Amino acid sequence: MALPKAKEIVSTTPVVVFSKTTCPYCVTVKQLLTELGTAFKAIELNVEGDGGDLQSALAEWTGQRTVPNVFIGGKHIGGCDATTALHRNGKLVPLLTEAGAVAKAEASGVAKASI
């Protein structure tokens, strides 16, 4: 049941961060997305009743068990390192814009945000 739920969330939400409230890497990614003006959904696996099952399903689906586990436009991006590397290389904002998660005007004003 967890894998179909995870796939449904990812397919219907432009940006999803599977996260844990206690994880500093998750905080970093959510902070970056917030600074960029991104509309995203955070699924806090340590708060959700089926969080453990979701995390196992994500590991099966993506090969990544750790959090944050980031999806943009239905595509698996990876974790904190992959997300921040995309930003450093100027590729994150275009992905977010393409997914409809940030407005182009907003993105251009904050594309230089640092992490």
Biopython code that builds the backbone (N, CA, C, O; Angstrom):
import numpy as np
from Bio.PDB.StructureBuilder import StructureBuilder

atoms = [
    (1, "MET", "N", (0.814, -1.208, 0.000)),
    (1, "MET", "CA", (0.000, 0.000, 0.000)),
    (1, "MET", "C", (0.857, 1.272, 0.000)),
    (1, "MET", "O", (0.436, 2.300, -0.531)),
    (2, "ALA", "N", (2.049, 1.209, 0.589)),
    (2, "ALA", "CA", (2.885, 2.403, 0.712)),
    (2, "ALA", "C", (3.449, 2.857, -0.634)),
    (2, "ALA", "O", (3.511, 4.057, -0.901)),
    (3, "LEU", "N", (3.860, 1.913, -1.485)),
    (3, "LEU", "CA", (4.448, 2.299, -2.773)),
    (3, "LEU", "C", (3.433, 3.006, -3.661)),
    (3, "LEU", "O", (3.755, 4.054, -4.222)),
    (4, "PRO", "N", (2.211, 2.474, -3.814)),
    (4, "PRO", "CA", (1.222, 3.213, -4.603)),
    (4, "PRO", "C", (0.927, 4.598, -4.012)),
    (4, "PRO", "O", (0.712, 5.555, -4.756)),
    (5, "LYS", "N", (0.918, 4.706, -2.682)),
    (5, "LYS", "CA", (0.669, 5.999, -2.041)),
    (5, "LYS", "C", (1.794, 6.979, -2.390)),
    (5, "LYS", "O", (1.524, 8.123, -2.757)),
    (6, "ALA", "N", (3.049, 6.540, -2.279)),
    (6, "ALA", "CA", (4.190, 7.407, -2.595)),
    (6, "ALA", "C", (4.137, 7.842, -4.056)),
    (6, "ALA", "O", (4.360, 9.013, -4.365)),
    (7, "LYS", "N", (3.842, 6.908, -4.951)),
    (7, "LYS", "CA", (3.788, 7.233, -6.377)),
    (7, "LYS", "C", (2.643, 8.197, -6.680)),
    (7, "LYS", "O", (2.780, 9.067, -7.540)),
    (8, "GLU", "N", (1.527, 8.053, -5.988)),
    (8, "GLU", "CA", (0.384, 8.956, -6.161)),
    (8, "GLU", "C", (0.756, 10.373, -5.719)),
    (8, "GLU", "O", (0.452, 11.343, -6.413)),
    (9, "ILE", "N", (1.410, 10.489, -4.572)),
    (9, "ILE", "CA", (1.831, 11.799, -4.066)),
    (9, "ILE", "C", (2.778, 12.455, -5.067)),
    (9, "ILE", "O", (2.611, 13.626, -5.407)),
    (10, "VAL", "N", (3.761, 11.710, -5.533)),
    (10, "VAL", "CA", (4.766, 12.242, -6.462)),
    (10, "VAL", "C", (4.135, 12.642, -7.795)),
    (10, "VAL", "O", (4.509, 13.656, -8.384)),
    (11, "SER", "N", (3.184, 11.850, -8.263)),
    (11, "SER", "CA", (2.593, 12.131, -9.580)),
    (11, "SER", "C", (1.608, 13.297, -9.550)),
    (11, "SER", "O", (1.304, 13.867, -10.598)),
    (12, "THR", "N", (1.108, 13.660, -8.380)),
    (12, "THR", "CA", (0.109, 14.728, -8.298)),
    (12, "THR", "C", (0.626, 16.015, -7.660)),
    (12, "THR", "O", (-0.123, 16.982, -7.522)),
    (13, "THR", "N", (1.905, 16.033, -7.270)),
    (13, "THR", "CA", (2.489, 17.191, -6.602)),
    (13, "THR", "C", (3.783, 17.572, -7.316)),
    (13, "THR", "O", (4.663, 16.727, -7.479)),
    (14, "PRO", "N", (3.915, 18.834, -7.747)),
    (14, "PRO", "CA", (5.109, 19.222, -8.513)),
    (14, "PRO", "C", (6.436, 18.994, -7.785)),
    (14, "PRO", "O", (7.412, 18.557, -8.396)),
    (15, "VAL", "N", (6.473, 19.288, -6.489)),
    (15, "VAL", "CA", (7.706, 19.094, -5.717)),
    (15, "VAL", "C", (7.347, 18.424, -4.394)),
    (15, "VAL", "O", (6.513, 18.916, -3.633)),
    (16, "VAL", "N", (8.000, 17.288, -4.139)),
    (16, "VAL", "CA", (7.766, 16.543, -2.904)),
    (16, "VAL", "C", (9.108, 16.277, -2.228)),
    (16, "VAL", "O", (10.075, 15.863, -2.867)),
    (17, "VAL", "N", (9.140, 16.523, -0.926)),
    (17, "VAL", "CA", (10.307, 16.195, -0.119)),
    (17, "VAL", "C", (9.850, 15.198, 0.940)),
    (17, "VAL", "O", (9.107, 15.550, 1.856)),
    (18, "PHE", "N", (10.295, 13.957, 0.809)),
    (18, "PHE", "CA", (10.074, 12.979, 1.865)),
    (18, "PHE", "C", (11.176, 13.257, 2.876)),
    (18, "PHE", "O", (12.361, 13.201, 2.548)),
    (19, "SER", "N", (10.775, 13.556, 4.107)),
    (19, "SER", "CA", (11.650, 14.193, 5.073)),
    (19, "SER", "C", (11.436, 13.598, 6.456)),
    (19, "SER", "O", (10.545, 12.775, 6.665)),
    (20, "LYS", "N", (12.262, 14.027, 7.387)),
    (20, "LYS", "CA", (12.045, 13.773, 8.819)),
    (20, "LYS", "C", (12.302, 15.089, 9.541)),
    (20, "LYS", "O", (13.240, 15.815, 9.214)),
    (21, "THR", "N", (11.474, 15.383, 10.507)),
    (21, "THR", "CA", (11.567, 16.659, 11.211)),
    (21, "THR", "C", (12.891, 16.805, 11.960)),
    (21, "THR", "O", (13.319, 17.926, 12.235)),
    (22, "THR", "N", (13.541, 15.697, 12.293)),
    (22, "THR", "CA", (14.770, 15.720, 13.082)),
    (22, "THR", "C", (16.042, 15.704, 12.234)),
    (22, "THR", "O", (17.143, 15.693, 12.785)),
    (23, "CYS", "N", (15.913, 15.703, 10.921)),
    (23, "CYS", "CA", (17.061, 15.559, 10.024)),
    (23, "CYS", "C", (17.580, 16.923, 9.554)),
    (23, "CYS", "O", (16.851, 17.667, 8.899)),
    (24, "PRO", "N", (18.837, 17.256, 9.886)),
    (24, "PRO", "CA", (19.375, 18.562, 9.469)),
    (24, "PRO", "C", (19.489, 18.701, 7.944)),
    (24, "PRO", "O", (19.368, 19.811, 7.425)),
    (25, "TYR", "N", (19.717, 17.605, 7.224)),
    (25, "TYR", "CA", (19.807, 17.674, 5.765)),
    (25, "TYR", "C", (18.431, 17.991, 5.162)),
    (25, "TYR", "O", (18.326, 18.696, 4.159)),
    (26, "CYS", "N", (17.402, 17.465, 5.786)),
    (26, "CYS", "CA", (16.033, 17.760, 5.352)),
    (26, "CYS", "C", (15.722, 19.234, 5.570)),
    (26, "CYS", "O", (15.123, 19.886, 4.714)),
    (27, "VAL", "N", (16.131, 19.750, 6.715)),
    (27, "VAL", "CA", (15.920, 21.170, 7.024)),
    (27, "VAL", "C", (16.610, 22.026, 5.971)),
    (27, "VAL", "O", (16.038, 23.011, 5.505)),
    (28, "THR", "N", (17.830, 21.665, 5.592)),
    (28, "THR", "CA", (18.584, 22.422, 4.586)),
    (28, "THR", "C", (17.841, 22.472, 3.263)),
    (28, "THR", "O", (17.716, 23.537, 2.659)),
    (29, "VAL", "N", (17.343, 21.322, 2.804)),
    (29, "VAL", "CA", (16.631, 21.267, 1.518)),
    (29, "VAL", "C", (15.330, 22.059, 1.583)),
    (29, "VAL", "O", (15.020, 22.813, 0.661)),
    (30, "LYS", "N", (14.567, 21.895, 2.665)),
    (30, "LYS", "CA", (13.300, 22.615, 2.789)),
    (30, "LYS", "C", (13.542, 24.123, 2.881)),
    (30, "LYS", "O", (12.767, 24.916, 2.346)),
    (31, "GLN", "N", (14.616, 24.508, 3.558)),
    (31, "GLN", "CA", (14.975, 25.923, 3.665)),
    (31, "GLN", "C", (15.345, 26.487, 2.292)),
    (31, "GLN", "O", (14.913, 27.585, 1.940)),
    (32, "LEU", "N", (16.136, 25.752, 1.520)),
    (32, "LEU", "CA", (16.512, 26.188, 0.178)),
    (32, "LEU", "C", (15.276, 26.353, -0.698)),
    (32, "LEU", "O", (15.121, 27.372, -1.371)),
    (33, "LEU", "N", (14.409, 25.366, -0.691)),
    (33, "LEU", "CA", (13.195, 25.447, -1.507)),
    (33, "LEU", "C", (12.329, 26.626, -1.085)),
    (33, "LEU", "O", (11.752, 27.308, -1.932)),
    (34, "THR", "N", (12.234, 26.868, 0.208)),
    (34, "THR", "CA", (11.462, 27.999, 0.711)),
    (34, "THR", "C", (12.082, 29.323, 0.256)),
    (34, "THR", "O", (11.367, 30.227, -0.177)),
    (35, "GLU", "N", (13.408, 29.438, 0.352)),
    (35, "GLU", "CA", (14.096, 30.661, -0.084)),
    (35, "GLU", "C", (13.883, 30.923, -1.573)),
    (35, "GLU", "O", (13.844, 32.075, -2.005)),
    (36, "LEU", "N", (13.746, 29.861, -2.348)),
    (36, "LEU", "CA", (13.531, 29.993, -3.789)),
    (36, "LEU", "C", (12.065, 30.261, -4.134)),
    (36, "LEU", "O", (11.724, 30.429, -5.305)),
    (37, "GLY", "N", (11.196, 30.303, -3.114)),
    (37, "GLY", "CA", (9.781, 30.568, -3.346)),
    (37, "GLY", "C", (9.044, 29.376, -3.928)),
    (37, "GLY", "O", (8.057, 29.532, -4.646)),
    (38, "THR", "N", (9.532, 28.188, -3.615)),
    (38, "THR", "CA", (8.976, 26.954, -4.169)),
    (38, "THR", "C", (7.737, 26.506, -3.414)),
    (38, "THR", "O", (7.717, 26.484, -2.183)),
    (39, "ALA", "N", (6.700, 26.148, -4.168)),
    (39, "ALA", "CA", (5.541, 25.478, -3.578)),
    (39, "ALA", "C", (5.896, 23.999, -3.542)),
    (39, "ALA", "O", (6.051, 23.373, -4.590)),
    (40, "PHE", "N", (6.025, 23.434, -2.347)),
    (40, "PHE", "CA", (6.379, 22.019, -2.235)),
    (40, "PHE", "C", (5.614, 21.371, -1.096)),
    (40, "PHE", "O", (5.098, 22.039, -0.200)),
    (41, "LYS", "N", (5.559, 20.049, -1.161)),
    (41, "LYS", "CA", (4.898, 19.292, -0.109)),
    (41, "LYS", "C", (5.965, 18.491, 0.622)),
    (41, "LYS", "O", (6.721, 17.745, 0.001)),
    (42, "ALA", "N", (6.026, 18.645, 1.935)),
    (42, "ALA", "CA", (6.943, 17.862, 2.758)),
    (42, "ALA", "C", (6.142, 16.760, 3.446)),
    (42, "ALA", "O", (5.157, 17.024, 4.135)),
    (43, "ILE", "N", (6.579, 15.545, 3.249)),
    (43, "ILE", "CA", (5.976, 14.397, 3.929)),
    (43, "ILE", "C", (6.950, 13.995, 5.032)),
    (43, "ILE", "O", (8.015, 13.443, 4.757)),
    (44, "GLU", "N", (6.581, 14.272, 6.275)),
    (44, "GLU", "CA", (7.463, 14.003, 7.413)),
    (44, "GLU", "C", (7.284, 12.542, 7.841)),
    (44, "GLU", "O", (6.310, 12.191, 8.507)),
    (45, "LEU", "N", (8.233, 11.709, 7.447)),
    (45, "LEU", "CA", (8.104, 10.267, 7.644)),
    (45, "LEU", "C", (8.098, 9.862, 9.120)),
    (45, "LEU", "O", (7.546, 8.820, 9.474)),
    (46, "ASN", "N", (8.706, 10.676, 9.975)),
    (46, "ASN", "CA", (8.707, 10.339, 11.401)),
    (46, "ASN", "C", (7.424, 10.784, 12.104)),
    (46, "ASN", "O", (7.258, 10.544, 13.300)),
    (47, "VAL", "N", (6.520, 11.428, 11.374)),
    (47, "VAL", "CA", (5.244, 11.875, 11.926)),
    (47, "VAL", "C", (4.086, 11.054, 11.344)),
    (47, "VAL", "O", (3.093, 10.787, 12.021)),
    (48, "GLU", "N", (4.239, 10.665, 10.086)),
    (48, "GLU", "CA", (3.202, 9.879, 9.400)),
    (48, "GLU", "C", (3.070, 8.497, 10.044)),
    (48, "GLU", "O", (4.075, 7.883, 10.404)),
    (49, "GLY", "N", (1.854, 8.013, 10.188)),
    (49, "GLY", "CA", (1.619, 6.691, 10.760)),
    (49, "GLY", "C", (2.276, 5.581, 9.960)),
    (49, "GLY", "O", (2.731, 4.583, 10.519)),
    (50, "ASP", "N", (2.324, 5.763, 8.643)),
    (50, "ASP", "CA", (2.937, 4.744, 7.779)),
    (50, "ASP", "C", (4.298, 5.199, 7.236)),
    (50, "ASP", "O", (4.736, 4.751, 6.176)),
    (51, "GLY", "N", (4.955, 6.092, 7.979)),
    (51, "GLY", "CA", (6.225, 6.657, 7.540)),
    (51, "GLY", "C", (7.308, 5.627, 7.284)),
    (51, "GLY", "O", (8.052, 5.732, 6.309)),
    (52, "GLY", "N", (7.401, 4.637, 8.149)),
    (52, "GLY", "CA", (8.395, 3.571, 7.966)),
    (52, "GLY", "C", (8.134, 2.773, 6.697)),
    (52, "GLY", "O", (9.057, 2.428, 5.960)),
    (53, "ASP", "N", (6.861, 2.488, 6.456)),
    (53, "ASP", "CA", (6.489, 1.763, 5.233)),
    (53, "ASP", "C", (6.769, 2.612, 3.998)),
    (53, "ASP", "O", (7.254, 2.103, 2.987)),
    (54, "LEU", "N", (6.462, 3.907, 4.081)),
    (54, "LEU", "CA", (6.751, 4.808, 2.959)),
    (54, "LEU", "C", (8.248, 4.862, 2.683)),
    (54, "LEU", "O", (8.671, 4.833, 1.527)),
    (55, "GLN", "N", (9.055, 4.942, 3.747)),
    (55, "GLN", "CA", (10.504, 5.014, 3.558)),
    (55, "GLN", "C", (11.024, 3.726, 2.912)),
    (55, "GLN", "O", (11.897, 3.780, 2.046)),
    (56, "SER", "N", (10.501, 2.584, 3.323)),
    (56, "SER", "CA", (10.900, 1.314, 2.709)),
    (56, "SER", "C", (10.465, 1.249, 1.243)),
    (56, "SER", "O", (11.208, 0.762, 0.392)),
    (57, "ALA", "N", (9.265, 1.739, 0.955)),
    (57, "ALA", "CA", (8.769, 1.757, -0.415)),
    (57, "ALA", "C", (9.622, 2.670, -1.296)),
    (57, "ALA", "O", (9.905, 2.343, -2.449)),
    (58, "LEU", "N", (10.027, 3.813, -0.748)),
    (58, "LEU", "CA", (10.891, 4.737, -1.493)),
    (58, "LEU", "C", (12.242, 4.091, -1.788)),
    (58, "LEU", "O", (12.795, 4.267, -2.874)),
    (59, "ALA", "N", (12.767, 3.351, -0.827)),
    (59, "ALA", "CA", (14.050, 2.666, -1.026)),
    (59, "ALA", "C", (13.925, 1.645, -2.150)),
    (59, "ALA", "O", (14.813, 1.522, -2.994)),
    (60, "GLU", "N", (12.821, 0.920, -2.150)),
    (60, "GLU", "CA", (12.568, -0.078, -3.197)),
    (60, "GLU", "C", (12.433, 0.611, -4.564)),
    (60, "GLU", "O", (12.961, 0.118, -5.560)),
    (61, "TRP", "N", (11.732, 1.740, -4.611)),
    (61, "TRP", "CA", (11.435, 2.450, -5.850)),
    (61, "TRP", "C", (12.655, 3.179, -6.405)),
    (61, "TRP", "O", (12.947, 3.098, -7.598)),
    (62, "THR", "N", (13.374, 3.902, -5.517)),
    (62, "THR", "CA", (14.437, 4.796, -5.981)),
    (62, "THR", "C", (15.849, 4.282, -5.708)),
    (62, "THR", "O", (16.816, 4.773, -6.289)),
    (63, "GLY", "N", (15.962, 3.296, -4.826)),
    (63, "GLY", "CA", (17.277, 2.838, -4.414)),
    (63, "GLY", "C", (17.879, 3.713, -3.318)),
    (63, "GLY", "O", (19.014, 3.493, -2.896)),
    (64, "GLN", "N", (17.126, 4.693, -2.866)),
    (64, "GLN", "CA", (17.591, 5.608, -1.815)),
    (64, "GLN", "C", (16.719, 5.453, -0.584)),
    (64, "GLN", "O", (15.514, 5.700, -0.630)),
    (65, "ARG", "N", (17.333, 5.043, 0.519)),
    (65, "ARG", "CA", (16.577, 4.878, 1.763)),
    (65, "ARG", "C", (16.644, 6.133, 2.629)),
    (65, "ARG", "O", (15.774, 6.355, 3.470)),
    (66, "THR", "N", (17.666, 6.945, 2.427)),
    (66, "THR", "CA", (17.879, 8.107, 3.287)),
    (66, "THR", "C", (16.940, 9.259, 2.927)),
    (66, "THR", "O", (16.363, 9.307, 1.841)),
    (67, "VAL", "N", (16.810, 10.180, 3.874)),
    (67, "VAL", "CA", (16.055, 11.408, 3.656)),
    (67, "VAL", "C", (17.029, 12.572, 3.733)),
    (67, "VAL", "O", (18.065, 12.464, 4.390)),
    (68, "PRO", "N", (16.720, 13.674, 3.080)),
    (68, "PRO", "CA", (15.524, 13.899, 2.280)),
    (68, "PRO", "C", (15.568, 13.114, 0.970)),
    (68, "PRO", "O", (16.635, 12.816, 0.434)),
    (69, "ASN", "N", (14.405, 12.798, 0.488)),
    (69, "ASN", "CA", (14.247, 12.117, -0.791)),
    (69, "ASN", "C", (13.364, 13.046, -1.627)),
    (69, "ASN", "O", (12.161, 13.157, -1.390)),
    (70, "VAL", "N", (13.979, 13.708, -2.605)),
    (70, "VAL", "CA", (13.355, 14.819, -3.316)),
    (70, "VAL", "C", (12.901, 14.405, -4.713)),
    (70, "VAL", "O", (13.622, 13.733, -5.451)),
    (71, "PHE", "N", (11.689, 14.826, -5.050)),
    (71, "PHE", "CA", (11.125, 14.608, -6.384)),
    (71, "PHE", "C", (10.680, 15.950, -6.940)),
    (71, "PHE", "O", (10.027, 16.731, -6.248)),
    (72, "ILE", "N", (11.037, 16.217, -8.197)),
    (72, "ILE", "CA", (10.600, 17.436, -8.873)),
    (72, "ILE", "C", (9.996, 17.038, -10.207)),
    (72, "ILE", "O", (10.630, 16.351, -11.008)),
    (73, "GLY", "N", (8.763, 17.477, -10.440)),
    (73, "GLY", "CA", (8.094, 17.145, -11.697)),
    (73, "GLY", "C", (7.960, 15.658, -11.917)),
    (73, "GLY", "O", (8.027, 15.184, -13.051)),
    (74, "GLY", "N", (7.772, 14.918, -10.840)),
    (74, "GLY", "CA", (7.604, 13.476, -10.931)),
    (74, "GLY", "C", (8.899, 12.701, -11.073)),
    (74, "GLY", "O", (8.880, 11.473, -11.144)),
    (75, "LYS", "N", (10.026, 13.402, -11.115)),
    (75, "LYS", "CA", (11.326, 12.735, -11.279)),
    (75, "LYS", "C", (12.093, 12.733, -9.965)),
    (75, "LYS", "O", (12.105, 13.722, -9.232)),
    (76, "HIS", "N", (12.732, 11.606, -9.684)),
    (76, "HIS", "CA", (13.544, 11.485, -8.479)),
    (76, "HIS", "C", (14.817, 12.298, -8.667)),
    (76, "HIS", "O", (15.554, 12.095, -9.632)),
    (77, "ILE", "N", (15.075, 13.218, -7.742)),
    (77, "ILE", "CA", (16.253, 14.079, -7.800)),
    (77, "ILE", "C", (17.369, 13.503, -6.940)),
    (77, "ILE", "O", (18.530, 13.492, -7.349)),
    (78, "GLY", "N", (17.021, 13.028, -5.759)),
    (78, "GLY", "CA", (18.008, 12.501, -4.827)),
    (78, "GLY", "C", (17.840, 13.151, -3.471)),
    (78, "GLY", "O", (16.732, 13.497, -3.061)),
    (79, "GLY", "N", (18.956, 13.311, -2.782)),
    (79, "GLY", "CA", (18.921, 13.856, -1.436)),
    (79, "GLY", "C", (19.425, 15.283, -1.366)),
    (79, "GLY", "O", (19.342, 16.037, -2.336)),
    (80, "CYS", "N", (19.946, 15.641, -0.207)),
    (80, "CYS", "CA", (20.416, 17.008, 0.036)),
    (80, "CYS", "C", (21.581, 17.365, -0.884)),
    (80, "CYS", "O", (21.575, 18.429, -1.504)),
    (81, "ASP", "N", (22.578, 16.489, -0.978)),
    (81, "ASP", "CA", (23.751, 16.793, -1.807)),
    (81, "ASP", "C", (23.360, 17.002, -3.265)),
    (81, "ASP", "O", (23.827, 17.944, -3.906)),
    (82, "ALA", "N", (22.509, 16.131, -3.787)),
    (82, "ALA", "CA", (22.093, 16.246, -5.194)),
    (82, "ALA", "C", (21.292, 17.525, -5.424)),
    (82, "ALA", "O", (21.475, 18.198, -6.438)),
    (83, "THR", "N", (20.409, 17.860, -4.491)),
    (83, "THR", "CA", (19.565, 19.047, -4.635)),
    (83, "THR", "C", (20.397, 20.323, -4.561)),
    (83, "THR", "O", (20.225, 21.226, -5.380)),
    (84, "THR", "N", (21.298, 20.399, -3.580)),
    (84, "THR", "CA", (22.123, 21.605, -3.454)),
    (84, "THR", "C", (23.121, 21.706, -4.613)),
    (84, "THR", "O", (23.452, 22.813, -5.039)),
    (85, "ALA", "N", (23.604, 20.577, -5.128)),
    (85, "ALA", "CA", (24.510, 20.606, -6.286)),
    (85, "ALA", "C", (23.777, 21.140, -7.519)),
    (85, "ALA", "O", (24.341, 21.918, -8.288)),
    (86, "LEU", "N", (22.529, 20.726, -7.707)),
    (86, "LEU", "CA", (21.736, 21.262, -8.817)),
    (86, "LEU", "C", (21.627, 22.777, -8.698)),
    (86, "LEU", "O", (21.734, 23.499, -9.689)),
    (87, "HIS", "N", (21.413, 23.243, -7.478)),
    (87, "HIS", "CA", (21.287, 24.688, -7.265)),
    (87, "HIS", "C", (22.604, 25.407, -7.556)),
    (87, "HIS", "O", (22.618, 26.431, -8.239)),
    (88, "ARG", "N", (23.702, 24.874, -7.041)),
    (88, "ARG", "CA", (25.014, 25.484, -7.287)),
    (88, "ARG", "C", (25.326, 25.560, -8.784)),
    (88, "ARG", "O", (25.973, 26.503, -9.241)),
    (89, "ASN", "N", (24.868, 24.573, -9.534)),
    (89, "ASN", "CA", (25.127, 24.516, -10.977)),
    (89, "ASN", "C", (24.074, 25.249, -11.810)),
    (89, "ASN", "O", (24.096, 25.186, -13.039)),
    (90, "GLY", "N", (23.148, 25.947, -11.132)),
    (90, "GLY", "CA", (22.145, 26.731, -11.840)),
    (90, "GLY", "C", (21.054, 25.910, -12.501)),
    (90, "GLY", "O", (20.365, 26.402, -13.395)),
    (91, "LYS", "N", (20.886, 24.662, -12.074)),
    (91, "LYS", "CA", (19.907, 23.777, -12.721)),
    (91, "LYS", "C", (18.640, 23.555, -11.904)),
    (91, "LYS", "O", (17.654, 23.037, -12.429)),
    (92, "LEU", "N", (18.651, 23.935, -10.633)),
    (92, "LEU", "CA", (17.492, 23.677, -9.777)),
    (92, "LEU", "C", (16.314, 24.582, -10.126)),
    (92, "LEU", "O", (15.196, 24.096, -10.298)),
    (93, "VAL", "N", (16.545, 25.880, -10.234)),
    (93, "VAL", "CA", (15.448, 26.821, -10.509)),
    (93, "VAL", "C", (14.766, 26.490, -11.844)),
    (93, "VAL", "O", (13.536, 26.503, -11.905)),
    (94, "PRO", "N", (15.524, 26.191, -12.928)),
    (94, "PRO", "CA", (14.833, 25.795, -14.167)),
    (94, "PRO", "C", (13.967, 24.543, -13.994)),
    (94, "PRO", "O", (12.877, 24.465, -14.561)),
    (95, "LEU", "N", (14.439, 23.569, -13.222)),
    (95, "LEU", "CA", (13.632, 22.366, -12.966)),
    (95, "LEU", "C", (12.357, 22.720, -12.203)),
    (95, "LEU", "O", (11.272, 22.239, -12.529)),
    (96, "LEU", "N", (12.502, 23.561, -11.195)),
    (96, "LEU", "CA", (11.346, 23.971, -10.389)),
    (96, "LEU", "C", (10.361, 24.769, -11.233)),
    (96, "LEU", "O", (9.148, 24.600, -11.107)),
    (97, "THR", "N", (10.886, 25.637, -12.092)),
    (97, "THR", "CA", (10.039, 26.453, -12.960)),
    (97, "THR", "C", (9.285, 25.574, -13.944)),
    (97, "THR", "O", (8.086, 25.750, -14.158)),
    (98, "GLU", "N", (9.999, 24.626, -14.542)),
    (98, "GLU", "CA", (9.390, 23.692, -15.500)),
    (98, "GLU", "C", (8.281, 22.872, -14.843)),
    (98, "GLU", "O", (7.272, 22.562, -15.476)),
    (99, "ALA", "N", (8.473, 22.529, -13.582)),
    (99, "ALA", "CA", (7.479, 21.743, -12.843)),
    (99, "ALA", "C", (6.298, 22.604, -12.395)),
    (99, "ALA", "O", (5.301, 22.079, -11.900)),
    (100, "GLY", "N", (6.406, 23.935, -12.566)),
    (100, "GLY", "CA", (5.331, 24.829, -12.151)),
    (100, "GLY", "C", (5.332, 25.120, -10.665)),
    (100, "GLY", "O", (4.314, 25.525, -10.105)),
    (101, "ALA", "N", (6.480, 24.913, -10.019)),
    (101, "ALA", "CA", (6.556, 25.097, -8.570)),
    (101, "ALA", "C", (7.037, 26.482, -8.166)),
    (101, "ALA", "O", (6.892, 26.874, -7.008)),
    (102, "VAL", "N", (7.613, 27.234, -9.119)),
    (102, "VAL", "CA", (7.980, 28.633, -8.863)),
    (102, "VAL", "C", (7.606, 29.442, -10.088)),
    (102, "VAL", "O", (7.652, 28.949, -11.215)),
    (103, "ALA", "N", (7.240, 30.677, -9.855)),
    (103, "ALA", "CA", (6.942, 31.579, -10.969)),
    (103, "ALA", "C", (8.257, 32.086, -11.534)),
    (103, "ALA", "O", (9.213, 32.283, -10.784)),
    (104, "LYS", "N", (8.323, 32.297, -12.827)),
    (104, "LYS", "CA", (9.568, 32.745, -13.458)),
    (104, "LYS", "C", (10.053, 34.057, -12.864)),
    (104, "LYS", "O", (11.255, 34.225, -12.654)),
    (105, "ALA", "N", (9.157, 34.986, -12.590)),
    (105, "ALA", "CA", (9.560, 36.273, -12.017)),
    (105, "ALA", "C", (10.170, 36.075, -10.633)),
    (105, "ALA", "O", (11.177, 36.699, -10.298)),
    (106, "GLU", "N", (9.558, 35.205, -9.833)),
    (106, "GLU", "CA", (10.091, 34.940, -8.499)),
    (106, "GLU", "C", (11.455, 34.266, -8.610)),
    (106, "GLU", "O", (12.395, 34.632, -7.904)),
    (107, "ALA", "N", (11.555, 33.295, -9.487)),
    (107, "ALA", "CA", (12.786, 32.515, -9.629)),
    (107, "ALA", "C", (13.952, 33.396, -10.039)),
    (107, "ALA", "O", (15.063, 33.212, -9.543)),
    (108, "SER", "N", (13.724, 34.349, -10.934)),
    (108, "SER", "CA", (14.830, 35.174, -11.389)),
    (108, "SER", "C", (15.366, 36.058, -10.278)),
    (108, "SER", "O", (16.552, 36.386, -10.263)),
    (109, "GLY", "N", (14.514, 36.443, -9.360)),
    (109, "GLY", "CA", (14.946, 37.300, -8.269)),
    (109, "GLY", "C", (15.694, 36.579, -7.175)),
    (109, "GLY", "O", (16.421, 37.210, -6.408)),
    (110, "VAL", "N", (15.537, 35.283, -7.082)),
    (110, "VAL", "CA", (16.188, 34.550, -5.990)),
    (110, "VAL", "C", (17.100, 33.439, -6.482)),
    (110, "VAL", "O", (17.545, 32.603, -5.696)),
    (111, "ALA", "N", (17.377, 33.428, -7.766)),
    (111, "ALA", "CA", (18.196, 32.348, -8.317)),
    (111, "ALA", "C", (19.597, 32.315, -7.714)),
    (111, "ALA", "O", (20.278, 31.292, -7.793)),
    (112, "LYS", "N", (20.032, 33.411, -7.120)),
    (112, "LYS", "CA", (21.381, 33.473, -6.570)),
    (112, "LYS", "C", (21.418, 33.114, -5.074)),
    (112, "LYS", "O", (22.465, 33.223, -4.437)),
    (113, "ALA", "N", (20.288, 32.691, -4.524)),
    (113, "ALA", "CA", (20.280, 32.321, -3.097)),
    (113, "ALA", "C", (21.361, 31.275, -2.853)),
    (113, "ALA", "O", (21.565, 30.378, -3.670)),
    (114, "SER", "N", (22.043, 31.397, -1.735)),
    (114, "SER", "CA", (23.164, 30.482, -1.500)),
    (114, "SER", "C", (22.822, 29.447, -0.452)),
    (114, "SER", "O", (22.063, 29.684, 0.488)),
    (115, "ILE", "N", (23.417, 28.293, -0.657)),
    (115, "ILE", "CA", (23.314, 27.197, 0.315)),
    (115, "ILE", "C", (24.637, 26.478, 0.297)),
    (115, "ILE", "O", (24.822, 25.506, 1.030)),
]
sb = StructureBuilder()
sb.init_structure("model")
sb.init_model(0)
sb.init_chain("A")
sb.init_seg("    ")
for serial, (resi, resn, name, xyz) in enumerate(atoms, 1):
    if name == "N":
        sb.init_residue(resn, " ", resi, " ")
    sb.init_atom(name, np.array(xyz, "f"), 0.0, 1.0, " ", f" {name:<3s}", serial, name[0])
structure = sb.get_structure()
